[in-house]
Amino acid sequence: MSRNLTADLAADLRNRIVDGAIQPGEKLPSENTLIGEFGVSRTVVRSALTRLQAEGLVETERGRGSFALTPPADGPTQAPGTRPVSSMEERLQMLDFRIGVEAEAASLAAKNHSERQLKAVHGALEQFTANVTHPAHAMKADFEFHRAVAAATGNPFYTDCISALGQTMITMPRPRLVAGNDQETRERFDQVIHEHSSIYAAIAEGDPVAAAAAMRLHLSNSRRRLAGSARG
């Protein structure tokens, strides 16, 4: 019976996360809230959270609580000048904004990067590639890749912009948030790896036109994938 209660609670929280009811970086309801809401024991709550941690959908930090996908950075929960992104319309608007900003950032990175900055972009790409089965780590590496590209522009305003948006700017479609090794999920992940690799290659070759085009294609495809997952 306890195993069924654990599975039911884990399934409910999993659906809230992948459907966006609980946003990346948002704190999950407290243990006491979940105990009251579901009428289960503290042991069941902790077992459900442990299961979601194993799937990479929840991260817990001592003294701070449990968070969807990734804990927010220390400090204010929302940077000045930024707004929460929760609805599908807002997520798509975020990607439209990113296309304009990050395509130019990639172009500048191709012209201005240092060797150290180029290594940071490559390191984030490798971390992303290594975490196909761990959504939370993949999300962090995805963000670090884009932040590294921004840093490689040599213009601190780009870095500030991407850092202010935070990891929640990585609007993963549902298939990438559900742990599993099915063929469709793997193919989607491989496609994103290929897109990131194309961006890195163009920057490394010092080709600003190709870098901007690769970034624009990647983010446009991200927008299409996100919209498609909503329709699905």
VEXSE-404352 format. One record per residue: residue number from 1; x negated, y negated, z negated of N, C-alpha, C in turn; chain. Coordinates in Angstrom, 2 decimals, always signed. Layout:
! residues N
<lopa NUM <X Y Z> <X Y Z> <X Y Z> 'A'>
...
***
This chain:
! residues 232
<lopa 1 <-0.84 +1.21 +0.00> <+0.00 +0.00 +0.00> <-0.87 -1.25 +0.00> 'A'>
<lopa 2 <-1.92 -1.23 -0.84> <-2.81 -2.38 -0.92> <-3.48 -2.65 +0.42> 'A'>
<lopa 3 <-3.85 -1.56 +1.14> <-4.50 -1.74 +2.44> <-3.56 -2.42 +3.42> 'A'>
<lopa 4 <-2.25 -2.05 +3.37> <-1.28 -2.68 +4.26> <-1.09 -4.15 +3.92> 'A'>
<lopa 5 <-1.04 -4.47 +2.63> <-0.92 -5.87 +2.22> <-2.12 -6.68 +2.69> 'A'>
<lopa 6 <-3.30 -6.09 +2.55> <-4.52 -6.76 +3.02> <-4.46 -6.99 +4.52> 'A'>
<lopa 7 <-4.07 -5.97 +5.27> <-3.99 -6.09 +6.73> <-2.96 -7.14 +7.14> 'A'>
<lopa 8 <-1.82 -7.17 +6.45> <-0.77 -8.12 +6.78> <-1.23 -9.56 +6.54> 'A'>
<lopa 9 <-1.88 -9.78 +5.39> <-2.36 -11.13 +5.07> <-3.45 -11.54 +6.05> 'A'>
<lopa 10 <-4.38 -10.63 +6.34> <-5.45 -10.94 +7.30> <-4.86 -11.27 +8.66> 'A'>
<lopa 11 <-3.84 -10.53 +9.08> <-3.22 -10.77 +10.39> <-2.56 -12.14 +10.44> 'A'>
<lopa 12 <-1.89 -12.52 +9.35> <-1.23 -13.82 +9.31> <-2.25 -14.96 +9.41> 'A'>
<lopa 13 <-3.32 -14.86 +8.62> <-4.34 -15.91 +8.65> <-5.06 -15.93 +10.00> 'A'>
<lopa 14 <-5.32 -14.73 +10.55> <-5.98 -14.64 +11.86> <-5.15 -15.37 +12.93> 'A'>
<lopa 15 <-3.85 -15.13 +12.92> <-2.98 -15.78 +13.90> <-2.96 -17.29 +13.72> 'A'>
<lopa 16 <-2.97 -17.76 +12.47> <-2.99 -19.21 +12.22> <-4.25 -19.85 +12.80> 'A'>
<lopa 17 <-5.37 -19.12 +12.68> <-6.64 -19.66 +13.16> <-6.70 -19.66 +14.69> 'A'>
<lopa 18 <-6.36 -18.53 +15.30> <-6.50 -18.45 +16.76> <-5.44 -19.28 +17.47> 'A'>
<lopa 19 <-4.30 -19.53 +16.81> <-3.26 -20.35 +17.43> <-3.44 -21.83 +17.14> 'A'>
<lopa 20 <-4.43 -22.17 +16.30> <-4.73 -23.58 +16.03> <-3.95 -24.18 +14.89> 'A'>
<lopa 21 <-3.12 -23.38 +14.20> <-2.40 -23.92 +13.04> <-3.40 -24.28 +11.94> 'A'>
<lopa 22 <-4.47 -23.48 +11.83> <-5.61 -23.84 +10.99> <-6.77 -24.13 +11.93> 'A'>
<lopa 23 <-7.21 -25.37 +11.95> <-8.21 -25.82 +12.91> <-9.63 -25.40 +12.50> 'A'>
<lopa 24 <-10.54 -25.25 +13.48> <-11.95 -25.00 +13.13> <-12.46 -26.05 +12.15> 'A'>
<lopa 25 <-13.09 -25.58 +11.08> <-13.60 -26.50 +10.07> <-12.59 -26.85 +9.00> 'A'>
<lopa 26 <-11.34 -26.46 +9.19> <-10.30 -26.77 +8.20> <-10.34 -25.74 +7.07> 'A'>
<lopa 27 <-10.12 -26.22 +5.87> <-10.14 -25.34 +4.70> <-8.89 -24.47 +4.67> 'A'>
<lopa 28 <-9.08 -23.19 +4.38> <-7.96 -22.29 +4.26> <-7.21 -22.58 +2.95> 'A'>
<lopa 29 <-5.94 -22.15 +2.87> <-5.23 -22.30 +1.60> <-6.01 -21.62 +0.48> 'A'>
<lopa 30 <-5.89 -22.15 -0.74> <-6.62 -21.60 -1.88> <-6.12 -20.20 -2.21> 'A'>
<lopa 31 <-6.93 -19.46 -2.97> <-6.51 -18.12 -3.40> <-5.17 -18.18 -4.11> 'A'>
<lopa 32 <-4.99 -19.15 -5.00> <-3.74 -19.24 -5.76> <-2.56 -19.53 -4.84> 'A'>
<lopa 33 <-2.79 -20.37 -3.82> <-1.72 -20.67 -2.86> <-1.32 -19.42 -2.09> 'A'>
<lopa 34 <-2.31 -18.65 -1.65> <-2.02 -17.43 -0.90> <-1.34 -16.39 -1.77> 'A'>
<lopa 35 <-1.77 -16.30 -3.04> <-1.13 -15.37 -3.98> <+0.35 -15.71 -4.13> 'A'>
<lopa 36 <+0.64 -17.01 -4.28> <+2.02 -17.43 -4.43> <+2.83 -17.28 -3.16> 'A'>
<lopa 37 <+2.21 -17.58 -2.03> <+2.94 -17.55 -0.75> <+3.28 -16.12 -0.33> 'A'>
<lopa 38 <+2.35 -15.19 -0.56> <+2.55 -13.82 -0.08> <+2.93 -12.83 -1.19> 'A'>
<lopa 39 <+2.86 -13.28 -2.44> <+3.23 -12.39 -3.53> <+2.28 -11.21 -3.67> 'A'>
<lopa 40 <+0.98 -11.47 -3.47> <-0.01 -10.39 -3.55> <-1.01 -10.70 -4.67> 'A'>
<lopa 41 <-1.86 -9.74 -4.95> <-2.86 -9.92 -6.00> <-4.07 -10.67 -5.48> 'A'>
<lopa 42 <-4.89 -11.13 -6.40> <-6.12 -11.81 -6.02> <-7.05 -10.86 -5.27> 'A'>
<lopa 43 <-7.02 -9.59 -5.65> <-7.85 -8.60 -4.96> <-7.47 -8.49 -3.49> 'A'>
<lopa 44 <-6.17 -8.50 -3.20> <-5.71 -8.43 -1.81> <-6.16 -9.67 -1.04> 'A'>
<lopa 45 <-6.03 -10.84 -1.64> <-6.45 -12.08 -0.98> <-7.94 -12.02 -0.64> 'A'>
<lopa 46 <-8.74 -11.61 -1.60> <-10.19 -11.58 -1.37> <-10.56 -10.53 -0.33> 'A'>
<lopa 47 <-9.85 -9.41 -0.32> <-10.11 -8.37 +0.68> <-9.77 -8.87 +2.09> 'A'>
<lopa 48 <-8.67 -9.62 +2.20> <-8.27 -10.16 +3.51> <-9.30 -11.17 +4.00> 'A'>
<lopa 49 <-9.79 -12.02 +3.09> <-10.79 -13.01 +3.48> <-12.10 -12.33 +3.88> 'A'>
<lopa 50 <-12.46 -11.27 +3.16> <-13.67 -10.52 +3.51> <-13.55 -9.93 +4.91> 'A'>
<lopa 51 <-12.37 -9.43 +5.24> <-12.14 -8.86 +6.57> <-12.30 -9.94 +7.65> 'A'>
<lopa 52 <-11.76 -11.12 +7.40> <-11.86 -12.20 +8.38> <-13.29 -12.73 +8.49> 'A'>
<lopa 53 <-14.02 -12.69 +7.38> <-15.44 -13.07 +7.42> <-16.21 -12.11 +8.31> 'A'>
<lopa 54 <-15.90 -10.83 +8.21> <-16.59 -9.82 +9.02> <-16.30 -10.03 +10.50> 'A'>
<lopa 55 <-15.13 -10.55 +10.82> <-14.76 -10.83 +12.21> <-15.35 -12.14 +12.71> 'A'>
<lopa 56 <-15.91 -12.94 +11.81> <-16.47 -14.23 +12.21> <-15.44 -15.33 +12.30> 'A'>
<lopa 57 <-14.24 -15.09 +11.79> <-13.19 -16.10 +11.87> <-13.13 -17.00 +10.64> 'A'>
<lopa 58 <-13.78 -16.58 +9.57> <-13.78 -17.35 +8.33> <-15.18 -17.38 +7.77> 'A'>
<lopa 59 <-15.59 -18.54 +7.25> <-16.84 -18.64 +6.51> <-16.55 -19.22 +5.14> 'A'>
<lopa 60 <-17.18 -18.64 +4.13> <-16.95 -19.08 +2.75> <-18.25 -19.63 +2.18> 'A'>
<lopa 61 <-18.15 -20.77 +1.54> <-19.30 -21.36 +0.87> <-18.98 -21.51 -0.61> 'A'>
<lopa 62 <-19.88 -21.03 -1.43> <-19.67 -21.10 -2.88> <-19.47 -22.54 -3.33> 'A'>
<lopa 63 <-18.42 -22.76 -4.06> <-18.14 -24.09 -4.57> <-17.35 -24.97 -3.63> 'A'>
<lopa 64 <-17.20 -24.52 -2.37> <-16.46 -25.33 -1.39> <-15.20 -24.65 -0.90> 'A'>
<lopa 65 <-15.21 -23.33 -0.86> <-14.03 -22.61 -0.41> <-14.25 -21.92 +0.92> 'A'>
<lopa 66 <-13.15 -21.45 +1.52> <-13.20 -20.74 +2.80> <-12.69 -21.65 +3.91> 'A'>
<lopa 67 <-13.35 -21.56 +5.06> <-13.03 -22.44 +6.19> <-12.84 -21.62 +7.45> 'A'>
<lopa 68 <-12.00 -22.13 +8.33> <-11.78 -21.48 +9.62> <-13.01 -21.68 +10.50> 'A'>
<lopa 69 <-13.64 -20.59 +10.90> <-14.76 -20.55 +11.83> <-16.04 -21.17 +11.31> 'A'>
<lopa 70 <-15.96 -22.39 +10.80> <-17.19 -23.07 +10.39> <-16.89 -24.12 +9.35> 'A'>
<lopa 71 <-17.66 -24.20 +8.28> <-17.44 -25.26 +7.31> <-17.80 -26.61 +7.91> 'A'>
<lopa 72 <-17.12 -27.68 +7.50> <-17.51 -29.00 +7.96> <-18.85 -29.40 +7.37> 'A'>
<lopa 73 <-19.51 -30.34 +7.99> <-20.77 -30.83 +7.46> <-20.53 -31.51 +6.11> 'A'>
<lopa 74 <-21.57 -31.56 +5.29> <-21.45 -32.29 +4.02> <-21.15 -33.74 +4.31> 'A'>
<lopa 75 <-20.39 -34.35 +3.43> <-20.06 -35.75 +3.61> <-18.60 -35.90 +3.97> 'A'>
<lopa 76 <-18.21 -37.07 +4.54> <-16.80 -37.30 +4.87> <-16.28 -36.21 +5.80> 'A'>
<lopa 77 <-15.04 -35.79 +5.61> <-14.47 -34.73 +6.44> <-14.18 -35.23 +7.85> 'A'>
<lopa 78 <-14.04 -36.52 +8.02> <-13.79 -37.06 +9.34> <-14.64 -38.30 +9.55> 'A'>
<lopa 79 <-15.46 -38.27 +10.57> <-16.36 -39.38 +10.81> <-15.58 -40.62 +11.22> 'A'>
<lopa 80 <-16.05 -41.82 +10.85> <-15.37 -43.04 +11.25> <-15.22 -43.12 +12.76> 'A'>
<lopa 81 <-14.04 -43.51 +13.20> <-13.82 -43.68 +14.63> <-13.39 -42.41 +15.34> 'A'>
<lopa 82 <-13.36 -41.27 +14.64> <-12.89 -40.04 +15.25> <-11.49 -39.74 +14.77> 'A'>
<lopa 83 <-10.84 -38.85 +15.49> <-9.47 -38.50 +15.13> <-9.34 -37.00 +15.11> 'A'>
<lopa 84 <-8.39 -36.46 +14.32> <-8.20 -35.02 +14.32> <-7.69 -34.54 +15.66> 'A'>
<lopa 85 <-8.10 -33.33 +16.03> <-7.68 -32.74 +17.30> <-6.96 -31.45 +16.95> 'A'>
<lopa 86 <-5.63 -31.44 +17.11> <-4.87 -30.27 +16.70> <-3.97 -29.72 +17.80> 'A'>
<lopa 87 <-3.28 -30.60 +18.52> <-2.36 -30.10 +19.55> <-3.12 -29.71 +20.80> 'A'>
<lopa 88 <-2.48 -28.92 +21.67> <-3.11 -28.54 +22.93> <-3.38 -29.77 +23.78> 'A'>
<lopa 89 <-2.46 -30.72 +23.78> <-2.67 -31.94 +24.56> <-3.94 -32.67 +24.09> 'A'>
<lopa 90 <-4.13 -32.74 +22.78> <-5.31 -33.42 +22.24> <-6.59 -32.66 +22.59> 'A'>
<lopa 91 <-6.54 -31.34 +22.58> <-7.71 -30.56 +22.94> <-8.10 -30.79 +24.40> 'A'>
<lopa 92 <-7.10 -30.86 +25.27> <-7.38 -31.11 +26.69> <-7.90 -32.53 +26.89> 'A'>
<lopa 93 <-7.35 -33.48 +26.14> <-7.85 -34.86 +26.21> <-9.30 -34.94 +25.75> 'A'>
<lopa 94 <-9.63 -34.17 +24.71> <-11.01 -34.12 +24.23> <-11.95 -33.65 +25.34> 'A'>
<lopa 95 <-11.54 -32.62 +26.07> <-12.39 -32.11 +27.15> <-12.50 -33.13 +28.28> 'A'>
<lopa 96 <-11.42 -33.85 +28.59> <-11.49 -34.91 +29.60> <-12.53 -35.97 +29.20> 'A'>
<lopa 97 <-12.51 -36.33 +27.92> <-13.48 -37.30 +27.41> <-14.89 -36.76 +27.50> 'A'>
<lopa 98 <-15.06 -35.51 +27.11> <-16.39 -34.91 +27.12> <-16.95 -34.81 +28.53> 'A'>
<lopa 99 <-16.10 -34.55 +29.51> <-16.59 -34.45 +30.89> <-17.30 -35.75 +31.29> 'A'>
<lopa 100 <-16.67 -36.87 +30.98> <-17.28 -38.16 +31.34> <-18.57 -38.43 +30.61> 'A'>
<lopa 101 <-18.57 -38.17 +29.30> <-19.75 -38.48 +28.48> <-20.88 -37.49 +28.74> 'A'>
<lopa 102 <-20.57 -36.20 +28.75> <-21.63 -35.20 +28.78> <-22.20 -34.94 +30.16> 'A'>
<lopa 103 <-21.45 -35.23 +31.21> <-22.03 -35.12 +32.55> <-23.15 -36.14 +32.70> 'A'>
<lopa 104 <-22.92 -37.35 +32.21> <-23.96 -38.38 +32.27> <-25.11 -38.03 +31.33> 'A'>
<lopa 105 <-24.79 -37.45 +30.16> <-25.84 -37.05 +29.23> <-26.76 -36.01 +29.86> 'A'>
<lopa 106 <-26.18 -35.04 +30.57> <-27.00 -34.01 +31.22> <-27.90 -34.62 +32.27> 'A'>
<lopa 107 <-27.37 -35.59 +33.01> <-28.17 -36.27 +34.02> <-29.37 -36.98 +33.38> 'A'>
<lopa 108 <-29.12 -37.70 +32.30> <-30.20 -38.41 +31.60> <-31.19 -37.44 +30.97> 'A'>
<lopa 109 <-30.68 -36.31 +30.46> <-31.55 -35.31 +29.86> <-32.53 -34.75 +30.89> 'A'>
<lopa 110 <-32.06 -34.57 +32.11> <-32.93 -34.06 +33.17> <-34.07 -35.03 +33.46> 'A'>
<lopa 111 <-33.80 -36.32 +33.29> <-34.83 -37.33 +33.58> <-35.73 -37.63 +32.39> 'A'>
<lopa 112 <-35.19 -37.50 +31.19> <-35.89 -38.06 +30.02> <-36.38 -37.05 +28.99> 'A'>
<lopa 113 <-36.05 -35.75 +29.13> <-36.33 -34.80 +28.06> <-37.82 -34.63 +27.79> 'A'>
<lopa 114 <-38.13 -34.38 +26.53> <-39.47 -33.98 +26.14> <-39.52 -32.45 +26.12> 'A'>
<lopa 115 <-40.71 -31.90 +26.01> <-40.82 -30.44 +25.94> <-40.15 -29.90 +24.68> 'A'>
<lopa 116 <-40.29 -30.62 +23.59> <-39.67 -30.19 +22.33> <-38.14 -30.19 +22.47> 'A'>
<lopa 117 <-37.61 -31.21 +23.10> <-36.16 -31.28 +23.29> <-35.67 -30.19 +24.23> 'A'>
<lopa 118 <-36.46 -29.89 +25.25> <-36.08 -28.83 +26.18> <-36.06 -27.48 +25.46> 'A'>
<lopa 119 <-37.03 -27.26 +24.57> <-37.07 -26.02 +23.80> <-35.85 -25.90 +22.89> 'A'>
<lopa 120 <-35.37 -27.02 +22.36> <-34.18 -27.00 +21.50> <-32.95 -26.59 +22.30> 'A'>
<lopa 121 <-32.85 -27.09 +23.53> <-31.72 -26.70 +24.40> <-31.78 -25.20 +24.68> 'A'>
<lopa 122 <-32.98 -24.72 +25.00> <-33.15 -23.29 +25.31> <-32.89 -22.43 +24.09> 'A'>
<lopa 123 <-33.32 -22.87 +22.90> <-33.09 -22.12 +21.68> <-31.62 -21.97 +21.38> 'A'>
<lopa 124 <-30.86 -23.05 +21.58> <-29.41 -22.98 +21.35> <-28.75 -22.05 +22.36> 'A'>
<lopa 125 <-29.23 -22.06 +23.58> <-28.72 -21.15 +24.60> <-28.96 -19.70 +24.19> 'A'>
<lopa 126 <-30.15 -19.41 +23.68> <-30.46 -18.04 +23.25> <-29.59 -17.62 +22.06> 'A'>
<lopa 127 <-29.38 -18.52 +21.12> <-28.54 -18.21 +19.97> <-27.10 -17.94 +20.40> 'A'>
<lopa 128 <-26.62 -18.72 +21.34> <-25.26 -18.52 +21.85> <-25.14 -17.15 +22.50> 'A'>
<lopa 129 <-26.11 -16.81 +23.34> <-26.09 -15.54 +24.05> <-26.11 -14.35 +23.09> 'A'>
<lopa 130 <-26.80 -14.52 +21.97> <-26.96 -13.42 +21.02> <-25.73 -13.18 +20.15> 'A'>
<lopa 131 <-24.73 -14.07 +20.22> <-23.61 -13.98 +19.29> <-22.26 -13.73 +19.96> 'A'>
<lopa 132 <-22.29 -12.89 +20.97> <-21.06 -12.58 +21.70> <-19.98 -11.99 +20.80> 'A'>
<lopa 133 <-20.35 -11.23 +19.77> <-19.36 -10.59 +18.91> <-19.09 -11.35 +17.62> 'A'>
<lopa 134 <-19.63 -12.55 +17.50> <-19.45 -13.31 +16.25> <-18.96 -14.71 +16.59> 'A'>
<lopa 135 <-17.65 -14.93 +16.64> <-17.11 -16.22 +17.10> <-17.64 -17.43 +16.33> 'A'>
<lopa 136 <-17.80 -17.32 +15.00> <-18.25 -18.47 +14.23> <-19.67 -18.86 +14.61> 'A'>
<lopa 137 <-20.57 -17.89 +14.72> <-21.95 -18.19 +15.09> <-22.03 -18.68 +16.53> 'A'>
<lopa 138 <-21.21 -18.10 +17.40> <-21.19 -18.54 +18.80> <-20.73 -19.99 +18.89> 'A'>
<lopa 139 <-19.74 -20.34 +18.08> <-19.23 -21.71 +18.10> <-20.31 -22.70 +17.65> 'A'>
<lopa 140 <-21.05 -22.33 +16.60> <-22.13 -23.20 +16.14> <-23.20 -23.37 +17.20> 'A'>
<lopa 141 <-23.59 -22.26 +17.84> <-24.63 -22.33 +18.86> <-24.16 -23.10 +20.08> 'A'>
<lopa 142 <-22.88 -22.97 +20.41> <-22.28 -23.72 +21.52> <-22.42 -25.22 +21.24> 'A'>
<lopa 143 <-22.03 -25.61 +20.03> <-22.14 -27.02 +19.65> <-23.59 -27.49 +19.66> 'A'>
<lopa 144 <-24.49 -26.67 +19.13> <-25.91 -27.05 +19.08> <-26.48 -27.22 +20.49> 'A'>
<lopa 145 <-26.01 -26.41 +21.43> <-26.46 -26.56 +22.81> <-26.08 -27.94 +23.34> 'A'>
<lopa 146 <-24.84 -28.34 +23.14> <-24.38 -29.63 +23.65> <-25.04 -30.78 +22.90> 'A'>
<lopa 147 <-25.26 -30.61 +21.60> <-25.94 -31.66 +20.84> <-27.41 -31.78 +21.28> 'A'>
<lopa 148 <-28.03 -30.64 +21.59> <-29.43 -30.68 +22.06> <-29.54 -31.38 +23.41> 'A'>
<lopa 149 <-28.57 -31.16 +24.28> <-28.56 -31.87 +25.57> <-28.44 -33.37 +25.32> 'A'>
<lopa 150 <-27.54 -33.75 +24.40> <-27.38 -35.18 +24.09> <-28.67 -35.77 +23.54> 'A'>
<lopa 151 <-29.37 -35.02 +22.67> <-30.63 -35.52 +22.11> <-31.69 -35.69 +23.19> 'A'>
<lopa 152 <-31.64 -34.82 +24.20> <-32.64 -34.86 +25.26> <-32.48 -36.06 +26.19> 'A'>
<lopa 153 <-31.39 -36.81 +26.04> <-31.23 -38.03 +26.85> <-32.24 -39.09 +26.43> 'A'>
<lopa 154 <-32.70 -39.02 +25.17> <-33.55 -40.07 +24.64> <-32.76 -41.29 +24.20> 'A'>
<lopa 155 <-31.43 -41.21 +24.31> <-30.56 -42.33 +23.94> <-29.78 -41.91 +22.69> 'A'>
<lopa 156 <-30.05 -42.55 +21.55> <-29.43 -42.09 +20.29> <-27.91 -42.23 +20.27> 'A'>
<lopa 157 <-27.34 -43.07 +21.14> <-25.89 -43.22 +21.13> <-25.19 -41.94 +21.60> 'A'>
<lopa 158 <-25.83 -41.22 +22.51> <-25.25 -39.94 +22.94> <-25.29 -38.94 +21.79> 'A'>
<lopa 159 <-26.42 -38.88 +21.09> <-26.53 -37.97 +19.95> <-25.51 -38.31 +18.88> 'A'>
<lopa 160 <-25.38 -39.60 +18.59> <-24.42 -40.04 +17.58> <-23.00 -39.65 +17.97> 'A'>
<lopa 161 <-22.67 -39.81 +19.24> <-21.32 -39.50 +19.71> <-21.01 -38.02 +19.54> 'A'>
<lopa 162 <-21.89 -37.15 +20.00> <-21.64 -35.71 +19.90> <-21.64 -35.27 +18.44> 'A'>
<lopa 163 <-22.56 -35.80 +17.64> <-22.61 -35.44 +16.23> <-21.33 -35.85 +15.52> 'A'>
<lopa 164 <-20.79 -37.02 +15.87> <-19.56 -37.51 +15.24> <-18.36 -36.64 +15.60> 'A'>
<lopa 165 <-18.34 -36.14 +16.83> <-17.24 -35.26 +17.23> <-17.27 -33.96 +16.42> 'A'>
<lopa 166 <-18.50 -33.48 +16.13> <-18.66 -32.30 +15.28> <-18.32 -31.00 +15.99> 'A'>
<lopa 167 <-18.49 -29.89 +15.25> <-18.31 -28.58 +15.84> <-16.88 -28.32 +16.31> 'A'>
<lopa 168 <-15.93 -29.07 +15.76> <-14.55 -28.85 +16.18> <-14.30 -29.32 +17.61> 'A'>
<lopa 169 <-15.28 -29.97 +18.24> <-15.10 -30.33 +19.66> <-15.17 -29.09 +20.55> 'A'>
<lopa 170 <-15.72 -27.99 +20.02> <-15.80 -26.75 +20.78> <-14.44 -26.06 +20.70> 'A'>
<lopa 171 <-13.60 -26.31 +21.68> <-12.22 -25.83 +21.66> <-12.14 -24.46 +22.32> 'A'>
<lopa 172 <-12.45 -23.44 +21.54> <-12.47 -22.09 +22.08> <-11.06 -21.61 +22.42> 'A'>
<lopa 173 <-10.87 -21.03 +23.61> <-9.57 -20.41 +23.91> <-9.38 -19.15 +23.06> 'A'>
<lopa 174 <-8.14 -18.77 +22.90> <-7.78 -17.64 +22.04> <-8.62 -16.39 +22.28> 'A'>
<lopa 175 <-8.86 -15.94 +23.54> <-9.60 -14.69 +23.72> <-10.99 -14.70 +23.09> 'A'>
<lopa 176 <-11.65 -15.86 +23.03> <-12.99 -15.91 +22.44> <-12.94 -15.94 +20.92> 'A'>
<lopa 177 <-11.76 -16.20 +20.35> <-11.64 -16.25 +18.89> <-11.23 -14.92 +18.29> 'A'>
<lopa 178 <-10.74 -14.03 +19.12> <-10.31 -12.73 +18.63> <-11.47 -11.75 +18.78> 'A'>
<lopa 179 <-11.96 -11.27 +17.65> <-13.11 -10.36 +17.70> <-12.77 -9.11 +18.50> 'A'>
<lopa 180 <-13.69 -8.70 +19.31> <-13.44 -7.49 +20.10> <-14.42 -7.43 +21.26> 'A'>
<lopa 181 <-14.52 -6.28 +21.85> <-15.46 -6.08 +22.94> <-14.75 -5.70 +24.23> 'A'>
<lopa 182 <-13.47 -6.13 +24.38> <-12.76 -5.78 +25.59> <-13.41 -6.47 +26.79> 'A'>
<lopa 183 <-13.15 -5.93 +27.96> <-13.83 -6.38 +29.16> <-13.54 -7.84 +29.48> 'A'>
<lopa 184 <-12.29 -8.26 +29.32> <-11.92 -9.64 +29.66> <-12.65 -10.64 +28.78> 'A'>
<lopa 185 <-12.71 -10.35 +27.47> <-13.40 -11.24 +26.55> <-14.88 -11.34 +26.90> 'A'>
<lopa 186 <-15.50 -10.21 +27.20> <-16.91 -10.20 +27.55> <-17.17 -10.97 +28.84> 'A'>
<lopa 187 <-16.28 -10.82 +29.82> <-16.45 -11.53 +31.08> <-16.34 -13.04 +30.90> 'A'>
<lopa 188 <-15.41 -13.47 +30.04> <-15.28 -14.91 +29.76> <-16.55 -15.44 +29.09> 'A'>
<lopa 189 <-17.05 -14.68 +28.13> <-18.25 -15.10 +27.42> <-19.44 -15.16 +28.37> 'A'>
<lopa 190 <-19.56 -14.15 +29.22> <-20.66 -14.13 +30.19> <-20.58 -15.32 +31.14> 'A'>
<lopa 191 <-19.37 -15.72 +31.49> <-19.20 -16.87 +32.37> <-19.71 -18.15 +31.70> 'A'>
<lopa 192 <-19.40 -18.31 +30.41> <-19.87 -19.50 +29.68> <-21.39 -19.47 +29.57> 'A'>
<lopa 193 <-21.96 -18.29 +29.32> <-23.42 -18.17 +29.28> <-24.03 -18.60 +30.61> 'A'>
<lopa 194 <-23.43 -18.15 +31.70> <-23.93 -18.52 +33.03> <-23.85 -20.04 +33.24> 'A'>
<lopa 195 <-22.77 -20.65 +32.80> <-22.61 -22.10 +32.94> <-23.64 -22.85 +32.10> 'A'>
<lopa 196 <-23.84 -22.42 +30.87> <-24.86 -23.05 +30.02> <-26.25 -22.88 +30.65> 'A'>
<lopa 197 <-26.52 -21.69 +31.19> <-27.83 -21.43 +31.80> <-28.07 -22.34 +33.00> 'A'>
<lopa 198 <-27.02 -22.61 +33.76> <-27.15 -23.50 +34.92> <-27.46 -24.93 +34.49> 'A'>
<lopa 199 <-26.84 -25.35 +33.40> <-27.12 -26.69 +32.86> <-28.58 -26.76 +32.42> 'A'>
<lopa 200 <-29.01 -25.76 +31.66> <-30.39 -25.74 +31.17> <-31.38 -25.74 +32.33> 'A'>
<lopa 201 <-31.13 -24.91 +33.34> <-32.06 -24.81 +34.47> <-32.20 -26.14 +35.19> 'A'>
<lopa 202 <-31.09 -26.84 +35.39> <-31.14 -28.12 +36.09> <-31.90 -29.17 +35.28> 'A'>
<lopa 203 <-31.70 -29.15 +33.96> <-32.44 -30.08 +33.10> <-33.92 -29.75 +33.13> 'A'>
<lopa 204 <-34.25 -28.46 +33.02> <-35.65 -28.04 +33.02> <-36.34 -28.40 +34.33> 'A'>
<lopa 205 <-35.60 -28.36 +35.43> <-36.17 -28.69 +36.74> <-36.22 -30.19 +37.00> 'A'>
<lopa 206 <-35.67 -30.97 +36.07> <-35.70 -32.43 +36.23> <-34.79 -32.92 +37.34> 'A'>
<lopa 207 <-33.68 -32.22 +37.54> <-32.75 -32.58 +38.63> <-31.49 -33.19 +38.02> 'A'>
<lopa 208 <-31.41 -34.52 +37.95> <-30.27 -35.16 +37.28> <-28.94 -34.93 +37.97> 'A'>
<lopa 209 <-28.94 -34.87 +39.31> <-27.68 -34.66 +40.04> <-27.13 -33.26 +39.75> 'A'>
<lopa 210 <-28.01 -32.26 +39.83> <-27.59 -30.89 +39.57> <-27.17 -30.71 +38.11> 'A'>
<lopa 211 <-27.87 -31.36 +37.18> <-27.53 -31.24 +35.77> <-26.15 -31.82 +35.48> 'A'>
<lopa 212 <-25.86 -32.99 +36.05> <-24.55 -33.59 +35.86> <-23.46 -32.71 +36.46> 'A'>
<lopa 213 <-23.72 -32.17 +37.66> <-22.73 -31.32 +38.33> <-22.49 -30.04 +37.53> 'A'>
<lopa 214 <-23.56 -29.45 +36.97> <-23.42 -28.22 +36.20> <-22.63 -28.46 +34.92> 'A'>
<lopa 215 <-22.88 -29.59 +34.26> <-22.13 -29.90 +33.04> <-20.67 -30.18 +33.36> 'A'>
<lopa 216 <-20.43 -30.92 +34.44> <-19.04 -31.22 +34.83> <-18.29 -29.93 +35.15> 'A'>
<lopa 217 <-18.95 -29.02 +35.87> <-18.31 -27.75 +36.21> <-18.00 -26.94 +34.95> 'A'>
<lopa 218 <-18.97 -26.89 +34.04> <-18.78 -26.13 +32.80> <-17.59 -26.65 +32.00> 'A'>
<lopa 219 <-17.53 -27.96 +31.79> <-16.45 -28.51 +30.98> <-15.11 -28.47 +31.70> 'A'>
<lopa 220 <-15.13 -28.60 +33.02> <-13.89 -28.45 +33.78> <-13.38 -27.02 +33.69> 'A'>
<lopa 221 <-14.30 -26.06 +33.77> <-13.90 -24.66 +33.60> <-13.40 -24.40 +32.18> 'A'>
<lopa 222 <-14.04 -25.03 +31.18> <-13.58 -24.88 +29.79> <-12.15 -25.39 +29.66> 'A'>
<lopa 223 <-11.87 -26.50 +30.31> <-10.52 -27.05 +30.28> <-9.53 -26.09 +30.92> 'A'>
<lopa 224 <-9.91 -25.52 +32.06> <-9.04 -24.57 +32.75> <-8.81 -23.32 +31.89> 'A'>
<lopa 225 <-9.88 -22.81 +31.27> <-9.74 -21.62 +30.43> <-8.83 -21.89 +29.23> 'A'>
<lopa 226 <-8.99 -23.08 +28.62> <-8.17 -23.42 +27.46> <-6.71 -23.54 +27.85> 'A'>
<lopa 227 <-6.43 -24.23 +28.95> <-5.06 -24.39 +29.41> <-4.45 -23.03 +29.78> 'A'>
<lopa 228 <-5.27 -22.16 +30.37> <-4.80 -20.84 +30.75> <-4.45 -19.99 +29.56> 'A'>
<lopa 229 <-5.25 -20.11 +28.48> <-4.98 -19.30 +27.28> <-3.69 -19.77 +26.61> 'A'>
<lopa 230 <-3.38 -21.06 +26.74> <-2.13 -21.58 +26.15> <-0.93 -21.04 +26.90> 'A'>
<lopa 231 <-1.04 -20.99 +28.24> <+0.06 -20.45 +29.03> <+0.25 -18.96 +28.80> 'A'>
<lopa 232 <-0.90 -18.27 +28.55> <-0.84 -16.83 +28.33> <-0.15 -16.50 +27.04> 'A'>
***
